Amino acid sequence: MSIWWSLHLRRDVESVPLARRLLIGTMETAGVDPDVSYDLSVALSEACANAVEHGGAPVPGGESVGAYRVTAYLDGDTCRIEVADSGPGFPARRPAPGTAALSAPVPAPAAETAEHGRGLHLIKELSDHVHLGNKPGRGGAVISFDKIIKWRDDTPLVTA
């Protein structure tokens, strides 16, 4: 079975639960194990929150402008989610001489008492694979992560 969907959302905090609910509903309907659905929905919420907070040029008054894109793929036994924004992107790592540029590293974890700075680490813990990078051209950050899917025993859409 293969399912994919893509959303183009305003950089607004109200968009985060919309993306999360759509993912959970799709996974529930497809028969994905609820624990896997929950892990991926939390990771998606963190990625969307990052896009809302960091994904565009600042404007006077602190309002968010612009949009971000969420794409989710359920293909076979894997779910891959990608969140792309139009902000400044991740700082590039300097590649070794003679090699191609590397994707951005996950920043160091925030202090235990900090109110921000744990989202990328949470995504990494809840997923099987995470890639942080920048869109070519005009820029923007791209966070993609995937997880092996476990199916419910009563899943009607999966064929053995």
Legacy VTK file of the C-alpha trace (Angstrom):
# vtk DataFile Version 3.0
C-alpha trace
ASCII
DATASET POLYDATA
POINTS 160 float
0.000 0.000 0.000
1.163 3.498 -0.754
-0.424 6.748 0.464
0.941 10.277 0.275
-0.394 13.740 0.946
0.997 17.241 0.956
-0.155 20.389 2.721
0.798 23.980 2.084
0.259 25.773 5.410
0.534 29.327 6.674
3.265 29.936 9.255
0.715 30.134 12.002
0.583 28.181 15.282
-2.961 27.036 14.446
-1.587 25.079 11.458
0.416 22.682 13.654
-2.522 20.695 15.123
-4.127 20.537 11.659
-1.087 18.729 10.221
-0.878 16.468 13.268
-4.576 15.484 13.124
-4.374 14.741 9.404
-1.369 12.470 9.958
-3.003 10.631 12.872
-6.258 10.193 10.945
-4.479 8.865 7.870
-2.406 6.433 9.912
-5.393 5.247 11.938
-7.429 4.655 8.780
-4.521 2.797 7.165
-4.120 0.560 10.237
-0.806 1.784 11.634
-0.040 0.812 15.227
-1.175 3.678 17.541
2.225 3.919 19.269
3.969 4.519 15.920
1.293 7.037 14.925
1.750 8.898 18.192
5.559 9.034 17.891
5.365 10.363 14.344
2.651 12.876 15.226
4.803 14.331 18.026
7.816 14.496 15.697
5.658 16.190 13.036
4.370 18.712 15.584
7.945 19.610 16.528
9.000 19.996 12.885
5.957 22.178 12.132
6.564 24.294 15.242
10.134 24.877 14.037
8.863 25.935 10.607
6.376 28.330 12.190
8.985 29.839 14.517
12.057 29.918 12.272
10.755 29.433 8.728
10.541 32.963 7.397
11.989 36.403 7.498
11.158 38.329 10.677
8.737 41.206 10.319
8.015 44.122 12.653
5.617 43.164 15.425
6.773 39.539 15.487
4.011 38.260 13.192
4.587 35.169 11.105
4.390 35.555 7.357
4.848 33.026 4.627
4.114 29.353 4.455
5.615 25.933 4.873
4.963 22.554 3.312
4.329 19.187 4.953
4.474 16.013 2.889
3.881 12.531 4.291
4.449 9.218 2.521
3.281 5.829 3.756
4.949 3.372 1.427
5.112 -0.294 2.327
6.446 -0.520 5.865
7.907 2.996 6.043
6.481 6.416 6.765
8.537 9.405 5.633
7.603 12.948 6.575
9.144 16.115 5.185
8.641 19.675 6.447
10.092 22.461 4.293
10.014 26.189 5.011
11.239 29.368 3.324
13.382 30.728 6.139
17.145 31.158 6.312
17.779 27.421 6.541
20.300 25.573 8.656
23.879 26.778 8.910
25.961 24.689 6.503
28.748 22.500 7.786
32.069 23.005 6.124
32.806 19.911 4.011
36.144 18.161 3.988
38.365 19.247 1.073
37.336 17.551 -2.157
33.902 16.405 -0.880
30.371 17.608 -1.422
28.653 19.864 1.133
27.187 18.069 4.129
23.747 18.474 5.621
23.364 20.489 8.794
24.096 18.724 12.076
21.550 18.519 14.868
22.464 21.376 17.244
23.566 20.645 20.800
20.661 19.964 23.188
19.239 22.833 25.174
19.685 23.065 28.927
17.113 21.178 31.005
15.539 24.431 32.180
15.331 25.996 28.699
11.884 26.496 27.187
13.098 25.960 23.606
15.739 23.961 21.787
14.665 20.344 22.176
12.533 19.835 19.055
15.185 18.447 16.694
16.439 16.086 19.390
12.912 14.858 20.030
12.409 14.240 16.301
15.664 12.273 16.247
14.575 10.124 19.217
11.104 9.397 17.817
12.256 8.529 14.285
14.489 5.885 12.740
16.297 8.310 10.429
16.479 12.122 10.281
17.931 14.381 7.597
18.336 18.133 8.034
19.178 20.168 4.985
18.501 23.292 2.989
16.473 23.784 -0.157
18.602 24.698 -3.151
18.230 28.141 -4.647
16.215 30.591 -2.585
16.795 28.670 0.616
14.782 27.363 3.463
15.188 24.456 5.832
14.046 20.913 5.098
13.562 18.364 7.875
12.778 14.834 6.745
12.380 11.845 9.005
11.147 8.320 8.656
10.091 5.403 10.774
9.406 1.739 10.130
5.675 1.139 10.464
4.128 -1.509 12.649
0.618 -2.444 11.605
-2.360 -3.337 13.785
-3.404 -6.975 13.643
-6.827 -6.028 12.256
-5.451 -3.835 9.444
-7.740 -4.185 6.419
-5.542 -2.329 3.911
-2.356 -4.364 4.248
-2.011 -7.496 2.192
0.274 -10.266 3.351
LINES 1 161
160 0 1 2 3 4 5 6 7 8 9 10 11 12 13 14 15 16 17 18 19 20 21 22 23 24 25 26 27 28 29 30 31 32 33 34 35 36 37 38 39 40 41 42 43 44 45 46 47 48 49 50 51 52 53 54 55 56 57 58 59 60 61 62 63 64 65 66 67 68 69 70 71 72 73 74 75 76 77 78 79 80 81 82 83 84 85 86 87 88 89 90 91 92 93 94 95 96 97 98 99 100 101 102 103 104 105 106 107 108 109 110 111 112 113 114 115 116 117 118 119 120 121 122 123 124 125 126 127 128 129 130 131 132 133 134 135 136 137 138 139 140 141 142 143 144 145 146 147 148 149 150 151 152 153 154 155 156 157 158 159
